[in-house]
Amino acid sequence: MKEMITLNLKTIIEKVNKLELSQDNMYQIVIVTNITLNPYLIPFLKLNFSKSNIFTNVQILHFDNYINEADKIKNSDFLIVLLNFEYQYPNWYNDIISKFTLEQFEIHIIENCKKIYKKLKTYTSCPILWFGYENENFKRTNICGSSIEITNIIDIVNVRVYELLCKNDLQIDTRHLIASIGISNAYNNKNKYRWNAPYDQQMIKVISDEIYKQYLIQNGITKKCLVLDCDGVLWGGILSEDGIEKIKLGNEGTGRSYQDFQRFLLMLYYHGVILSICSKNDINDVLQVFSEHSGMILKKENIACFQVNWNNKTENIRQIATILNLGFDSIVFVDDSKFEVESVHTLLPDVLAILYNRDTIYDLLSCFNMKSDLNSLDQIINRNLTYQTNQQRERIRLENTNFDSYLEALNNKVDIHKALPNECARIAELTQRTNQCTNGIRYTTVEILAHFENPLYQLYSVYVSDKFSDLGLVGVIGIDDTTLDLFSLSCRALGRNVEEKMIKMIIDKKVTDFTFISTGKNEALRNLLCFYIMK
């Protein structure tokens, strides 16, 4: 077994070295820790980040010396804090029994965490990922069982640390990571006593995976739309054969797994995922299930687009992409038919096609990388209403061959005004989720708020509405002196002359230059900005 692990590590390092040939601009990751995490963590991280064509320079700083490494922390793009409780407080159990009261020890630990966090915040404004404490390798349970007593101090401290963190920073539930692989797989006592490396290779891998996952979440790198079959996915049975009365859907028996899956889908919806239906069925039958079946968790208003007919599913997915104005690489398709999944995979290779299985579906949908805070319900409702009425807009467009008459018939309205502090969260979300009509700059809420303190920085919000719905805040412009620093417009607002109005305003503001980072999809905007700004 040891030889196999060594071979795997060697293979990983070889792959990473090949990837990094001639790479100059590295993403800087700094890890502050009190344990040994190598030889595994750096290769795992480099390999993970290479999936997004991000090449990393990972530096591990020992906790005892991190204050002397301020320059490295200042230059970091992502700062990780991983402090092992047992190594930081080796006599903690005895101290609680003989030296401190429980409350005194809690205060002592929390104050230490507060000092560490404040010191790190003076060094860097980059996101901090703080791994919560754990003591799962503490052997008391072998003699006392798993009752909750003073060992519960870990949970109390983690909650207090969570309350300390700024909005831009995150705490990871290390105990959950250990639970995902099992305590016996998380630790390696031989390495602990030989190299101060208490975690096994499996645990190091899940730590690496979590760091990469949080990078994707922080930067809005995620799939956007989930397209769902109905029969065998949202409910058991075949609706056209069994009828609404006999499909399997409810809170017990075989119908419970489908209801649980719908609860998960509703959670995705509240986190901003666009839900659509692609099913070979009669549309009236499907809508009847959504409106009348007592076991349904999802409702009609949660679905942005219904493509329910007997047509080819690949064509229906094309139609969904057109209606929602999304690229195929933003779409995930779930079906219980292997034939349908393979067909979509072959004909629409950019769509991620997943075969539904009750026991694996949740892991497969980890391709969605969503922030833990929920989207505004009003914002979600407005967005879905926009998508649901797009077919009506399309009818108006076909009736008006002249573009200006189309906008007039649509009663299209664009409002651009100076941004307000309470709009910062939505503005940050726009910068992170927009890949097409954007100059590629991504900002966090904290970074957007900081622009309000800069007298040379002008930040503008763009709102759009029409006769069918209020699209809400769908665009943002950021001008730093005479440089266009930020330009983002949601794909929902494209094709309405909004980007032209935004560019006209930029020209009026005497902008002479612009910042641009390629997303792989925003070349058209770069050409447009070059034409109007650099001419």
C-alpha positions as CSV (number, residue, x, y, z in Angstrom):
1,M,0.0,0.0,0.0
2,K,2.8,2.4,0.9
3,E,4.5,1.8,-2.5
4,M,1.2,2.5,-4.3
5,I,0.8,5.9,-2.5
6,T,4.4,6.8,-3.3
7,L,3.8,6.0,-7.0
8,N,0.6,8.1,-7.1
9,L,2.3,11.1,-5.5
10,K,5.2,10.8,-8.0
11,T,2.8,10.6,-10.9
12,I,0.9,13.7,-9.6
13,I,4.1,15.7,-9.3
14,E,5.2,14.7,-12.8
15,K,1.8,15.9,-14.2
16,V,2.1,19.2,-12.3
17,N,5.6,19.8,-13.5
18,K,4.5,19.3,-17.1
19,L,1.6,21.7,-16.7
20,E,3.8,24.4,-15.2
21,L,6.4,24.6,-17.9
22,S,6.6,28.2,-19.1
23,Q,4.0,29.5,-16.7
24,D,4.9,32.9,-15.4
25,N,1.8,34.3,-13.7
26,M,1.0,32.2,-10.7
27,Y,-2.0,32.3,-8.4
28,Q,-0.5,32.8,-5.0
29,I,-1.8,30.5,-2.2
30,V,-0.4,30.9,1.3
31,I,-1.2,28.4,4.0
32,V,-0.6,29.1,7.7
33,T,-0.5,25.9,9.7
34,N,1.0,24.3,12.8
35,I,1.3,20.8,11.3
36,T,3.0,19.1,8.4
37,L,0.8,19.0,5.3
38,N,3.3,18.0,2.7
39,P,4.3,16.0,0.6
40,Y,0.7,15.7,-0.5
41,L,-1.0,19.0,-0.2
42,I,1.0,21.1,-2.7
43,P,0.8,18.6,-5.5
44,F,-3.0,18.0,-4.9
45,L,-3.7,21.7,-4.9
46,K,-1.7,22.3,-8.1
47,L,-3.4,19.5,-9.9
48,N,-6.9,20.7,-8.7
49,F,-6.3,24.3,-9.8
50,S,-5.0,23.2,-13.2
51,K,-8.5,22.0,-14.0
52,S,-9.4,25.7,-14.3
53,N,-6.1,26.5,-16.1
54,I,-4.9,28.2,-12.9
55,F,-1.3,27.6,-12.1
56,T,-0.5,28.1,-8.5
57,N,2.5,29.0,-6.3
58,V,1.7,27.4,-2.9
59,Q,3.7,28.4,0.1
60,I,3.2,26.8,3.5
61,L,4.2,28.9,6.5
62,H,4.6,27.4,9.9
63,F,2.4,29.1,12.5
64,D,5.2,29.9,14.9
65,N,6.9,32.0,12.3
66,Y,4.1,33.5,10.2
67,I,4.6,37.0,11.6
68,N,8.0,37.1,10.1
69,E,6.6,36.1,6.7
70,A,4.4,39.2,6.3
71,D,5.5,39.9,2.7
72,K,4.5,36.5,1.5
73,I,1.0,36.9,3.1
74,K,0.7,40.4,1.6
75,N,1.3,39.0,-1.9
76,S,-1.2,36.1,-1.5
77,D,-4.3,35.8,-3.6
78,F,-5.8,33.2,-1.2
79,L,-4.9,32.8,2.4
80,I,-5.6,29.5,4.2
81,V,-5.5,29.1,8.0
82,L,-5.3,25.5,9.1
83,L,-4.5,25.1,12.8
84,N,-4.7,21.7,14.5
85,F,-6.3,22.0,17.9
86,E,-4.3,19.1,19.4
87,Y,-1.0,20.7,18.4
88,Q,-2.0,24.2,19.5
89,Y,-3.4,23.1,22.9
90,P,-1.8,19.7,23.7
91,N,-2.9,19.8,27.3
92,W,-6.3,21.1,26.8
93,Y,-8.3,18.3,28.5
94,N,-6.1,18.4,31.6
95,D,-6.2,22.2,31.7
96,I,-10.0,22.2,31.7
97,I,-10.1,19.7,34.5
98,S,-7.4,21.2,36.7
99,K,-6.5,24.8,35.6
100,F,-9.4,26.6,33.9
101,T,-13.1,26.6,34.1
102,L,-14.7,25.6,30.8
103,E,-15.8,29.2,30.2
104,Q,-12.3,30.6,30.9
105,F,-10.8,28.1,28.5
106,E,-13.3,29.0,25.8
107,I,-12.5,32.7,26.2
108,H,-8.7,32.0,26.1
109,I,-9.0,30.1,22.8
110,I,-11.3,32.6,21.2
111,E,-9.1,35.5,22.2
112,N,-6.1,33.8,20.6
113,C,-8.1,33.2,17.4
114,K,-9.1,36.9,17.4
115,K,-5.5,38.0,17.7
116,I,-4.4,35.7,14.9
117,Y,-7.2,36.8,12.6
118,K,-6.7,40.5,13.3
119,K,-3.0,40.2,12.6
120,L,-3.6,38.4,9.3
121,K,-6.1,41.1,8.3
122,T,-3.5,43.8,8.7
123,Y,-1.3,41.9,6.2
124,T,-3.8,41.2,3.4
125,S,-7.3,42.0,2.0
126,C,-7.5,38.7,0.0
127,P,-10.1,36.1,1.0
128,I,-9.2,34.1,4.1
129,L,-10.2,30.4,4.4
130,W,-10.2,29.4,8.1
131,F,-10.4,25.7,8.8
132,G,-12.4,25.1,12.0
133,Y,-10.9,23.1,14.9
134,E,-11.5,19.4,15.3
135,N,-10.5,16.8,17.9
136,E,-11.8,13.6,16.3
137,N,-8.5,11.8,17.1
138,F,-9.0,12.4,20.8
139,K,-9.4,8.9,22.3
140,R,-11.8,9.7,25.2
141,T,-14.7,8.1,23.2
142,N,-13.0,4.7,23.5
143,I,-13.7,4.7,27.2
144,C,-16.7,7.1,27.6
145,G,-18.6,6.6,24.4
146,S,-19.7,9.5,22.2
147,S,-21.7,11.5,24.8
148,I,-21.4,15.3,24.5
149,E,-19.6,16.8,27.4
150,I,-16.6,19.1,27.7
151,T,-15.3,18.0,24.3
152,N,-18.2,20.1,22.9
153,I,-15.9,23.1,23.5
154,I,-14.7,22.6,19.9
155,D,-18.1,23.4,18.5
156,I,-18.6,26.4,20.7
157,V,-15.2,27.9,19.7
158,N,-15.8,27.3,16.0
159,V,-19.1,29.2,16.3
160,R,-17.4,32.1,18.0
161,V,-14.7,32.2,15.4
162,Y,-17.3,32.1,12.6
163,E,-18.9,35.2,14.2
164,L,-15.5,37.0,14.0
165,L,-14.9,36.6,10.3
166,C,-15.7,39.3,7.8
167,K,-18.1,38.7,5.0
168,N,-15.4,38.1,2.5
169,D,-13.8,35.3,4.6
170,L,-15.1,31.8,5.3
171,Q,-14.8,29.1,7.9
172,I,-14.6,25.4,6.8
173,D,-16.3,22.7,8.9
174,T,-13.2,20.4,9.3
175,R,-15.3,17.9,11.2
176,H,-17.6,17.5,8.2
177,L,-14.5,16.8,6.0
178,I,-13.4,14.1,8.4
179,A,-16.9,12.6,8.5
180,S,-17.0,12.4,4.7
181,I,-14.1,9.9,4.7
182,G,-14.4,8.4,8.3
183,I,-12.2,9.0,11.3
184,S,-10.0,5.9,10.7
185,N,-9.2,7.2,7.2
186,A,-8.4,10.8,8.3
187,Y,-5.5,10.2,10.5
188,N,-2.0,8.6,10.3
189,N,-0.4,8.1,13.6
190,K,2.9,6.8,12.1
191,N,3.3,10.1,10.2
192,K,2.1,12.1,13.2
193,Y,5.0,10.9,15.5
194,R,7.6,10.8,12.7
195,W,6.9,14.1,10.9
196,N,4.2,16.0,12.9
197,A,1.8,15.1,10.0
198,P,-1.3,13.8,11.8
199,Y,-3.5,13.7,8.7
200,D,-3.5,10.8,6.2
201,Q,-3.3,11.3,2.5
202,Q,-7.1,10.9,2.1
203,M,-7.7,13.8,4.5
204,I,-5.1,16.0,2.8
205,K,-6.9,15.3,-0.5
206,V,-10.3,16.4,0.8
207,I,-8.7,19.5,2.3
208,S,-7.2,20.3,-1.1
209,D,-10.6,19.6,-2.8
210,E,-12.3,22.0,-0.3
211,I,-9.8,24.8,-0.9
212,Y,-10.4,24.4,-4.7
213,K,-14.1,24.3,-4.2
214,Q,-14.1,27.5,-2.2
215,Y,-11.9,29.2,-4.9
216,L,-14.5,28.3,-7.5
217,I,-17.3,29.6,-5.3
218,Q,-15.5,32.8,-4.5
219,N,-14.9,33.5,-8.2
220,G,-18.4,32.5,-9.4
221,I,-17.1,29.6,-11.5
222,T,-20.1,27.4,-11.7
223,K,-22.8,25.9,-13.9
224,K,-25.8,28.1,-14.1
225,C,-28.8,26.0,-15.3
226,L,-30.1,22.6,-14.4
227,V,-32.3,20.9,-17.1
228,L,-34.4,18.1,-15.7
229,D,-36.4,15.2,-17.1
230,C,-39.6,14.4,-15.2
231,D,-40.4,10.7,-15.3
232,G,-37.9,8.8,-13.2
233,V,-36.2,12.0,-12.0
234,L,-38.8,14.3,-10.4
235,W,-41.2,11.4,-9.7
236,G,-41.3,7.6,-10.1
237,G,-43.3,6.0,-12.9
238,I,-44.4,7.2,-16.3
239,L,-46.9,10.0,-16.2
240,S,-48.5,9.2,-19.6
241,E,-49.1,5.6,-18.6
242,D,-49.7,5.7,-14.9
243,G,-51.6,9.0,-14.6
244,I,-51.2,11.6,-11.9
245,E,-52.7,9.3,-9.3
246,K,-50.2,6.5,-9.6
247,I,-46.8,8.2,-10.0
248,K,-44.5,7.6,-7.0
249,L,-44.0,10.8,-5.1
250,G,-44.5,11.5,-1.4
251,N,-43.0,11.4,2.1
252,E,-42.8,7.7,2.4
253,G,-41.9,4.5,0.5
254,T,-40.3,4.7,-2.9
255,G,-41.8,8.2,-3.5
256,R,-39.7,9.7,-0.7
257,S,-36.4,9.7,-2.6
258,Y,-38.0,11.8,-5.4
259,Q,-39.4,14.2,-2.9
260,D,-36.0,14.5,-1.2
261,F,-34.4,15.2,-4.5
262,Q,-37.0,18.0,-5.2
263,R,-36.1,19.5,-1.8
264,F,-32.5,19.5,-2.9
265,L,-33.5,21.1,-6.2
266,L,-35.4,23.8,-4.4
267,M,-32.3,24.6,-2.3
268,L,-30.3,25.0,-5.6
269,Y,-33.1,27.3,-6.8
270,Y,-32.8,29.5,-3.7
271,H,-29.0,29.7,-4.2
272,G,-29.5,31.0,-7.8
273,V,-29.5,28.0,-10.0
274,I,-31.9,28.2,-13.0
275,L,-34.2,25.2,-13.2
276,S,-35.8,24.1,-16.5
277,I,-37.8,21.1,-17.6
278,C,-37.1,18.9,-20.7
279,S,-39.5,16.0,-20.8
280,K,-41.2,13.8,-23.4
281,N,-44.8,14.2,-22.0
282,D,-47.9,16.2,-22.5
283,I,-47.4,19.7,-21.2
284,N,-50.9,19.9,-19.6
285,D,-50.3,16.6,-17.7
286,V,-46.9,17.9,-16.4
287,L,-48.4,21.2,-15.4
288,Q,-51.2,19.4,-13.6
289,V,-48.7,17.4,-11.5
290,F,-46.9,20.7,-10.6
291,S,-50.1,22.4,-9.6
292,E,-52.2,19.6,-8.1
293,H,-50.0,16.7,-6.8
294,S,-49.7,17.0,-3.0
295,G,-46.2,15.5,-3.1
296,M,-44.7,18.1,-5.3
297,I,-42.1,20.3,-3.6
298,L,-41.2,22.2,-6.8
299,K,-43.9,24.5,-8.1
300,K,-44.4,26.0,-11.6
301,E,-43.0,29.3,-10.5
302,N,-39.7,27.7,-9.6
303,I,-39.2,26.6,-13.3
304,A,-37.7,29.1,-15.7
305,C,-38.6,27.2,-18.9
306,F,-40.7,24.2,-19.8
307,Q,-39.9,22.3,-22.9
308,V,-42.4,19.5,-22.6
309,N,-43.3,17.8,-25.9
310,W,-42.4,14.7,-27.9
311,N,-39.5,16.3,-29.8
312,N,-35.8,15.3,-29.7
313,K,-34.4,16.3,-26.3
314,T,-31.2,17.7,-27.8
315,E,-33.4,20.1,-29.9
316,N,-35.4,21.0,-26.7
317,I,-32.1,21.8,-24.9
318,R,-31.0,24.0,-27.8
319,Q,-34.3,25.8,-27.4
320,I,-33.9,26.2,-23.6
321,A,-30.4,27.7,-24.2
322,T,-31.8,30.2,-26.7
323,I,-34.7,31.2,-24.5
324,L,-32.5,31.7,-21.4
325,N,-29.6,33.2,-23.5
326,L,-27.1,30.7,-22.0
327,G,-24.1,28.9,-23.4
328,F,-24.3,25.1,-23.5
329,D,-21.3,25.0,-21.1
330,S,-23.5,26.6,-18.5
331,I,-26.1,23.8,-18.6
332,V,-26.4,20.5,-16.8
333,F,-28.9,17.9,-18.0
334,V,-30.3,15.1,-15.8
335,D,-32.2,12.2,-17.2
336,D,-32.9,8.6,-16.1
337,S,-32.5,7.3,-19.7
338,K,-29.0,6.2,-20.6
339,F,-29.9,6.7,-24.3
340,E,-31.0,10.3,-23.7
341,V,-27.9,11.1,-21.7
342,E,-25.6,9.6,-24.3
343,S,-27.4,11.4,-27.1
344,V,-27.0,14.8,-25.4
345,H,-23.4,14.0,-24.6
346,T,-22.7,13.2,-28.2
347,L,-24.6,16.0,-29.9
348,L,-24.2,18.7,-27.3
349,P,-20.8,17.9,-25.8
350,D,-20.5,21.2,-23.9
351,V,-23.7,20.3,-21.9
352,L,-22.8,18.2,-18.8
353,A,-25.2,15.2,-19.2
354,I,-25.8,13.2,-16.0
355,L,-27.6,9.9,-15.6
356,Y,-29.9,10.0,-12.7
357,N,-29.3,7.6,-9.9
358,R,-30.8,8.0,-6.5
359,D,-27.5,7.3,-4.6
360,T,-25.0,9.2,-6.8
361,I,-27.0,12.2,-8.1
362,Y,-26.0,14.6,-5.2
363,D,-22.3,14.0,-5.7
364,L,-22.6,14.5,-9.4
365,L,-24.3,17.8,-9.0
366,S,-21.3,19.2,-7.0
367,C,-20.5,20.9,-10.4
368,F,-22.6,23.8,-8.9
369,N,-20.4,26.0,-6.8
370,M,-22.8,28.3,-5.0
371,K,-22.2,30.7,-2.1
372,S,-23.7,29.7,1.3
373,D,-25.7,32.8,1.7
374,L,-29.1,32.7,-0.1
375,N,-30.0,34.9,-3.1
376,S,-32.7,37.6,-2.5
377,L,-36.1,36.0,-3.1
378,D,-37.3,39.1,-4.9
379,Q,-34.3,38.9,-7.2
380,I,-34.9,35.1,-7.9
381,I,-38.6,35.8,-8.7
382,N,-37.8,38.7,-11.0
383,R,-35.2,36.6,-12.8
384,N,-37.5,33.6,-13.3
385,L,-40.3,35.9,-14.5
386,T,-38.0,37.3,-17.1
387,Y,-37.1,33.9,-18.4
388,Q,-40.7,32.7,-18.3
389,T,-41.9,35.6,-20.4
390,N,-39.0,35.5,-22.9
391,Q,-41.2,33.6,-25.4
392,Q,-43.7,36.5,-25.4
393,R,-40.8,38.9,-26.1
394,E,-39.7,36.7,-29.0
395,R,-43.2,36.9,-30.5
396,I,-43.1,40.7,-30.3
397,R,-39.6,40.6,-31.9
398,L,-41.0,38.6,-34.8
399,E,-43.9,41.0,-35.2
400,N,-41.6,44.0,-35.4
401,T,-38.9,43.7,-38.1
402,N,-37.4,47.1,-37.1
403,F,-35.3,46.8,-33.9
404,D,-36.3,50.3,-32.6
405,S,-40.0,49.4,-33.0
406,Y,-39.4,46.2,-31.2
407,L,-38.0,48.0,-28.2
408,E,-40.8,50.5,-28.3
409,A,-43.4,47.7,-28.4
410,L,-41.6,46.0,-25.5
411,N,-41.7,49.2,-23.5
412,N,-38.0,48.7,-22.7
413,K,-36.6,51.0,-20.0
414,V,-33.0,51.4,-18.9
415,D,-32.1,53.3,-15.8
416,I,-28.4,54.0,-15.0
417,H,-27.6,55.7,-11.7
418,K,-24.9,56.0,-9.1
419,A,-24.6,52.8,-7.2
420,L,-25.8,52.6,-3.6
421,P,-24.1,50.7,-0.8
422,N,-27.0,48.4,-0.4
423,E,-26.5,47.2,-4.0
424,C,-23.0,46.0,-3.4
425,A,-23.8,42.3,-2.8
426,R,-25.8,42.1,-6.1
427,I,-23.1,44.1,-8.0
428,A,-20.4,41.6,-6.7
429,E,-22.6,38.7,-7.8
430,L,-22.9,40.2,-11.3
431,T,-19.1,40.5,-11.6
432,Q,-18.6,36.9,-10.5
433,R,-21.3,35.2,-12.5
434,T,-21.1,37.1,-15.8
435,N,-18.8,35.6,-18.4
436,Q,-20.0,37.0,-21.7
437,C,-20.7,40.7,-21.6
438,T,-18.0,41.6,-19.1
439,N,-14.5,43.0,-19.0
440,G,-13.6,40.0,-16.8
441,I,-13.0,41.8,-13.5
442,R,-14.4,39.9,-10.5
443,Y,-15.0,41.7,-7.2
444,T,-16.2,40.6,-3.8
445,T,-18.8,42.6,-1.8
446,V,-16.1,43.9,0.5
447,E,-14.0,45.1,-2.5
448,I,-17.1,46.8,-4.1
449,L,-17.8,48.6,-0.8
450,A,-14.2,49.8,-0.8
451,H,-14.7,51.6,-4.1
452,F,-17.1,54.0,-2.3
453,E,-14.2,55.3,-0.3
454,N,-12.2,56.2,-3.4
455,P,-13.2,59.8,-4.6
456,L,-11.8,59.0,-8.1
457,Y,-13.9,55.9,-8.5
458,Q,-17.4,56.2,-10.1
459,L,-19.7,53.2,-9.7
460,Y,-23.0,52.9,-11.6
461,S,-25.9,50.4,-11.4
462,V,-27.9,49.5,-14.4
463,Y,-31.6,48.5,-14.1
464,V,-33.8,47.2,-16.9
465,S,-37.5,46.6,-17.1
466,D,-40.2,46.1,-19.8
467,K,-43.9,45.5,-20.1
468,F,-43.6,41.8,-18.9
469,S,-41.2,42.0,-15.9
470,D,-38.7,44.0,-13.9
471,L,-35.3,42.5,-14.6
472,G,-33.8,44.5,-11.7
473,L,-30.1,45.3,-11.3
474,V,-28.5,43.6,-14.3
475,G,-25.5,45.7,-15.1
476,V,-22.7,47.7,-13.5
477,I,-20.1,50.2,-14.7
478,G,-17.0,51.1,-12.7
479,I,-14.7,54.0,-13.8
480,D,-11.4,54.6,-12.0
481,D,-10.4,58.2,-12.9
482,T,-10.3,57.8,-16.8
483,T,-10.1,54.0,-16.9
484,L,-13.0,51.7,-17.3
485,D,-12.3,49.3,-14.5
486,L,-15.6,47.3,-14.4
487,F,-18.2,46.4,-17.0
488,S,-20.7,43.6,-16.5
489,L,-24.1,43.0,-18.0
490,S,-26.3,39.9,-17.3
491,C,-27.1,37.8,-20.3
492,R,-30.8,38.3,-19.5
493,A,-30.5,41.9,-20.6
494,L,-28.6,41.3,-23.9
495,G,-30.3,42.3,-27.2
496,R,-32.1,45.3,-25.8
497,N,-29.6,48.1,-26.6
498,V,-28.5,48.2,-23.0
499,E,-24.8,47.6,-23.6
500,E,-24.9,50.5,-26.2
501,K,-26.4,52.8,-23.6
502,M,-23.7,51.8,-21.1
503,I,-21.0,52.5,-23.6
504,K,-22.5,55.8,-24.5
505,M,-22.3,56.8,-20.8
506,I,-18.7,55.6,-20.7
507,I,-17.8,57.8,-23.6
508,D,-19.6,60.8,-22.0
509,K,-17.4,60.2,-18.9
510,K,-14.3,60.8,-21.0
511,V,-12.9,57.3,-20.5
512,T,-9.6,56.8,-22.4
513,D,-8.6,53.3,-21.4
514,F,-10.1,50.0,-20.1
515,T,-9.0,47.0,-18.1
516,F,-9.8,43.6,-19.6
517,I,-9.3,40.0,-18.5
518,S,-10.4,37.2,-20.9
519,T,-13.0,34.8,-19.7
520,G,-12.9,32.9,-23.0
521,K,-16.3,34.3,-23.9
522,N,-16.0,38.0,-23.8
523,E,-13.9,38.8,-26.9
524,A,-16.9,40.5,-28.6
525,L,-17.1,43.0,-25.7
526,R,-13.3,43.7,-25.9
527,N,-13.7,44.5,-29.7
528,L,-16.6,46.8,-28.9
529,L,-14.7,48.6,-26.2
530,C,-11.6,48.9,-28.5
531,F,-13.8,50.5,-31.2
532,Y,-15.4,53.1,-29.0
533,I,-12.7,53.9,-26.4
534,M,-9.4,53.3,-28.2
535,K,-10.2,54.8,-31.6
